[in-house]
Amino acid sequence: MNFSGYATPDTRLDLEKHKIVIEEKPKYGDAVPLGVVSFAFTVLEEALLFFYHWPVTRYEKLYFLAGNATMLGGMSQAVAGIIQYMNGDTFHGAVFVSFGGIWISKGLRTYMMFNNPVSYDPQFKEIYDIQAAAWTGNEVLFKVAGVFGIMLASISFYSSAAILITKQNSIFTLPKGNVVFPEKNV
């Protein structure tokens, strides 16, 4: 006897053959573009500071980075990561929260370096130089880091634009690429 709303054994077999995948829309908006753009702006600013030689010391160059690293690179990425966690996207949530934490700590460390009397101690600056790899003294290394940072920021801006520009809101779209990984026979 077949009651309405109940599956018969034949129906169960049919459902197993044809799996129905229902995609749920996220509860909140997609925060990946926010996290990627925040990362791109902060990396671009730091890369430009590394690339150009201004007639100021490297510590004064880093002072400009303190606010953007803390708020744009740190807080925005952390918020984007939390939103992605709430949407069920653990990968982007983990990436953005961890990068946000790194940028917040870098911004606070840079801010404290200029506004803390202890930071004028030469040992403090030596520790900061080791963390920032400034102890090498190789200007070519800073130029290369600046070029790679500019390329990374450009790729990040493109990636964010490719996510934001869709057929629903634009007459064109940007190609995202389709990476197919071959299956490994283990």
C-alpha positions as a LaTeX table, in Angstrom:
\begin{tabular}{lrrr}
\hline
Residue & $x$ (\AA) & $y$ (\AA) & $z$ (\AA) \\
\hline
Met1 & 0.00 & 0.00 & 0.00 \\
Asn2 & 1.44 & 3.37 & $-1.01$ \\
Phe3 & 0.60 & 6.28 & 1.25 \\
Ser4 & 1.07 & 9.80 & 0.06 \\
Gly5 & 4.31 & 11.29 & 1.36 \\
Tyr6 & 5.98 & 7.94 & 2.07 \\
Ala7 & 8.68 & 6.46 & $-0.12$ \\
Thr8 & 8.31 & 2.93 & $-1.39$ \\
Pro9 & 11.36 & 0.67 & $-1.72$ \\
Asp10 & 11.39 & 1.46 & $-5.46$ \\
Thr11 & 11.44 & 5.18 & $-4.74$ \\
Arg12 & 14.38 & 4.81 & $-2.38$ \\
Leu13 & 16.35 & 2.98 & $-5.03$ \\
Asp14 & 15.53 & 5.68 & $-7.55$ \\
Leu15 & 16.66 & 8.40 & $-5.15$ \\
Glu16 & 19.95 & 6.59 & $-4.59$ \\
Lys17 & 20.60 & 6.51 & $-8.33$ \\
His18 & 19.82 & 10.18 & $-8.85$ \\
Lys19 & 21.21 & 12.20 & $-6.02$ \\
Ile20 & 19.54 & 15.52 & $-5.55$ \\
Val21 & 21.84 & 18.27 & $-4.39$ \\
Ile22 & 20.13 & 21.29 & $-2.96$ \\
Glu23 & 22.42 & 24.26 & $-2.60$ \\
Glu24 & 21.53 & 26.52 & 0.25 \\
Lys25 & 22.22 & 30.19 & $-0.11$ \\
Pro26 & 24.42 & 31.54 & 2.66 \\
Lys27 & 22.67 & 33.25 & 5.52 \\
Tyr28 & 24.83 & 36.31 & 5.07 \\
Gly29 & 26.45 & 37.85 & 2.01 \\
Asp30 & 29.64 & 36.43 & 0.55 \\
Ala31 & 32.48 & 38.07 & 2.46 \\
Val32 & 35.30 & 36.63 & 0.33 \\
Pro33 & 35.61 & 39.79 & $-1.83$ \\
Leu34 & 35.86 & 41.94 & 1.33 \\
Gly35 & 38.64 & 39.78 & 2.75 \\
Val36 & 40.54 & 39.62 & $-0.53$ \\
Val37 & 40.29 & 43.38 & $-1.19$ \\
Ser38 & 41.37 & 44.18 & 2.39 \\
Phe39 & 44.36 & 41.90 & 1.93 \\
Ala40 & 45.17 & 43.45 & $-1.46$ \\
Phe41 & 45.10 & 47.07 & $-0.25$ \\
Thr42 & 47.31 & 46.35 & 2.74 \\
Val43 & 49.80 & 44.25 & 0.76 \\
Leu44 & 49.93 & 46.92 & $-1.96$ \\
Glu45 & 50.71 & 49.64 & 0.56 \\
Glu46 & 53.44 & 47.60 & 2.21 \\
Ala47 & 54.88 & 46.56 & $-1.16$ \\
Leu48 & 55.09 & 50.17 & $-2.31$ \\
Leu49 & 56.84 & 51.09 & 0.93 \\
Phe50 & 59.35 & 48.32 & 0.31 \\
Phe51 & 59.82 & 49.16 & $-3.35$ \\
Tyr52 & 60.40 & 52.92 & $-3.22$ \\
His53 & 63.32 & 54.50 & $-1.44$ \\
Trp54 & 62.09 & 57.58 & 0.35 \\
Pro55 & 64.43 & 59.90 & 2.22 \\
Val56 & 63.10 & 58.69 & 5.57 \\
Thr57 & 64.17 & 55.84 & 7.77 \\
Arg58 & 62.46 & 52.49 & 7.45 \\
Tyr59 & 60.78 & 52.98 & 10.82 \\
Glu60 & 59.05 & 56.15 & 9.62 \\
Lys61 & 57.90 & 54.29 & 6.50 \\
Leu62 & 56.27 & 51.64 & 8.65 \\
Tyr63 & 54.36 & 54.23 & 10.69 \\
Phe64 & 52.10 & 54.89 & 7.69 \\
Leu65 & 51.22 & 51.22 & 7.65 \\
Ala66 & 50.04 & 51.03 & 11.28 \\
Gly67 & 46.49 & 52.30 & 10.76 \\
Asn68 & 45.75 & 50.45 & 7.55 \\
Ala69 & 47.30 & 47.22 & 8.77 \\
Thr70 & 45.24 & 47.31 & 11.95 \\
Met71 & 41.87 & 48.36 & 10.58 \\
Leu72 & 41.78 & 47.52 & 6.87 \\
Gly73 & 44.06 & 44.53 & 6.78 \\
Gly74 & 43.21 & 43.24 & 10.23 \\
Met75 & 39.70 & 44.09 & 11.30 \\
Ser76 & 38.14 & 43.83 & 7.84 \\
Gln77 & 39.69 & 40.44 & 7.20 \\
Ala78 & 38.73 & 39.19 & 10.66 \\
Val79 & 35.12 & 40.31 & 10.13 \\
Ala80 & 35.11 & 38.67 & 6.68 \\
Gly81 & 36.42 & 35.47 & 8.24 \\
Ile82 & 33.74 & 35.47 & 10.93 \\
Ile83 & 31.03 & 36.00 & 8.30 \\
Gln84 & 32.44 & 33.13 & 6.25 \\
Tyr85 & 32.42 & 30.90 & 9.36 \\
Met86 & 28.76 & 31.78 & 9.90 \\
Asn87 & 28.06 & 30.92 & 6.24 \\
Gly88 & 29.66 & 27.51 & 6.77 \\
Asp89 & 32.80 & 28.22 & 4.72 \\
Thr90 & 35.53 & 27.07 & 7.08 \\
Phe91 & 38.44 & 27.42 & 4.67 \\
His92 & 37.93 & 31.12 & 3.93 \\
Gly93 & 36.92 & 31.72 & 7.54 \\
Ala94 & 40.19 & 30.27 & 8.82 \\
Val95 & 42.29 & 32.08 & 6.21 \\
Phe96 & 40.74 & 35.50 & 6.79 \\
Val97 & 40.69 & 35.29 & 10.59 \\
Ser98 & 44.33 & 34.19 & 10.73 \\
Phe99 & 45.52 & 36.81 & 8.23 \\
Gly100 & 43.42 & 39.40 & 10.06 \\
Gly101 & 45.16 & 38.48 & 13.31 \\
Ile102 & 48.57 & 38.78 & 11.67 \\
Trp103 & 47.76 & 42.24 & 10.28 \\
Ile104 & 46.30 & 43.43 & 13.59 \\
Ser105 & 49.42 & 42.33 & 15.44 \\
Lys106 & 51.66 & 43.98 & 12.83 \\
Gly107 & 49.70 & 47.23 & 13.02 \\
Leu108 & 49.72 & 47.29 & 16.82 \\
Arg109 & 53.41 & 46.40 & 16.93 \\
Thr110 & 54.19 & 49.23 & 14.51 \\
Tyr111 & 52.02 & 51.68 & 16.44 \\
Met112 & 53.60 & 50.68 & 19.75 \\
Met113 & 57.05 & 51.04 & 18.26 \\
Phe114 & 56.48 & 54.77 & 17.85 \\
Asn115 & 54.34 & 55.53 & 20.88 \\
Asn116 & 56.01 & 53.51 & 23.59 \\
Pro117 & 59.09 & 54.83 & 25.40 \\
Val118 & 60.40 & 51.28 & 25.71 \\
Ser119 & 60.45 & 51.05 & 21.93 \\
Tyr120 & 63.28 & 53.59 & 21.71 \\
Asp121 & 65.52 & 50.98 & 23.24 \\
Pro122 & 67.97 & 49.75 & 20.57 \\
Gln123 & 67.28 & 46.13 & 21.54 \\
Phe124 & 63.60 & 46.58 & 20.69 \\
Lys125 & 64.45 & 47.88 & 17.23 \\
Glu126 & 66.86 & 44.98 & 16.78 \\
Ile127 & 64.08 & 42.51 & 17.57 \\
Tyr128 & 61.77 & 44.29 & 15.13 \\
Asp129 & 64.48 & 44.22 & 12.45 \\
Ile130 & 64.85 & 40.47 & 12.86 \\
Gln131 & 61.08 & 40.00 & 12.59 \\
Ala132 & 60.89 & 42.22 & 9.51 \\
Ala133 & 64.00 & 40.65 & 7.91 \\
Ala134 & 65.54 & 44.12 & 7.76 \\
Trp135 & 68.75 & 42.77 & 9.22 \\
Thr136 & 69.84 & 41.65 & 5.75 \\
Gly137 & 70.44 & 45.23 & 4.66 \\
Asn138 & 70.02 & 44.10 & 1.06 \\
Glu139 & 68.08 & 46.75 & $-0.85$ \\
Val140 & 67.64 & 44.40 & $-3.82$ \\
Leu141 & 65.75 & 42.02 & $-1.55$ \\
Phe142 & 63.37 & 44.82 & $-0.59$ \\
Lys143 & 62.85 & 45.72 & $-4.27$ \\
Val144 & 62.08 & 42.08 & $-5.11$ \\
Ala145 & 59.68 & 41.88 & $-2.15$ \\
Gly146 & 58.00 & 45.05 & $-3.36$ \\
Val147 & 57.57 & 43.70 & $-6.89$ \\
Phe148 & 56.14 & 40.40 & $-5.62$ \\
Gly149 & 53.82 & 42.30 & $-3.28$ \\
Ile150 & 52.54 & 44.47 & $-6.14$ \\
Met151 & 51.93 & 41.35 & $-8.26$ \\
Leu152 & 50.14 & 39.64 & $-5.36$ \\
Ala153 & 47.95 & 42.69 & $-4.76$ \\
Ser154 & 47.10 & 42.87 & $-8.48$ \\
Ile155 & 46.08 & 39.20 & $-8.53$ \\
Ser156 & 44.01 & 39.74 & $-5.38$ \\
Phe157 & 42.20 & 42.75 & $-6.89$ \\
Tyr158 & 41.46 & 40.73 & $-10.04$ \\
Ser159 & 40.20 & 37.78 & $-7.99$ \\
Ser160 & 37.88 & 40.00 & $-5.99$ \\
Ala161 & 36.60 & 41.72 & $-9.13$ \\
Ala162 & 35.97 & 38.34 & $-10.77$ \\
Ile163 & 33.79 & 37.37 & $-7.80$ \\
Leu164 & 31.90 & 40.68 & $-7.70$ \\
Ile165 & 31.31 & 41.20 & $-11.43$ \\
Thr166 & 28.54 & 38.79 & $-12.37$ \\
Lys167 & 26.00 & 38.49 & $-15.18$ \\
Gln168 & 23.36 & 39.89 & $-12.85$ \\
Asn169 & 25.12 & 43.23 & $-12.35$ \\
Ser170 & 27.33 & 43.72 & $-15.41$ \\
Ile171 & 27.38 & 43.26 & $-19.17$ \\
Phe172 & 30.63 & 41.28 & $-18.94$ \\
Thr173 & 32.32 & 38.91 & $-16.52$ \\
Leu174 & 35.94 & 38.23 & $-15.75$ \\
Pro175 & 37.21 & 34.70 & $-16.28$ \\
Lys176 & 37.96 & 32.94 & $-13.02$ \\
Gly177 & 39.78 & 29.97 & $-14.45$ \\
Asn178 & 38.96 & 26.35 & $-13.90$ \\
Val179 & 41.62 & 24.31 & $-12.17$ \\
Val180 & 41.11 & 20.58 & $-12.44$ \\
Phe181 & 43.31 & 18.41 & $-10.28$ \\
Pro182 & 43.91 & 14.88 & $-11.55$ \\
Glu183 & 42.83 & 12.07 & $-9.27$ \\
Lys184 & 45.64 & 10.18 & $-7.60$ \\
Asn185 & 45.56 & 6.42 & $-7.79$ \\
Val186 & 46.62 & 5.27 & $-4.38$ \\
\hline
\end{tabular}
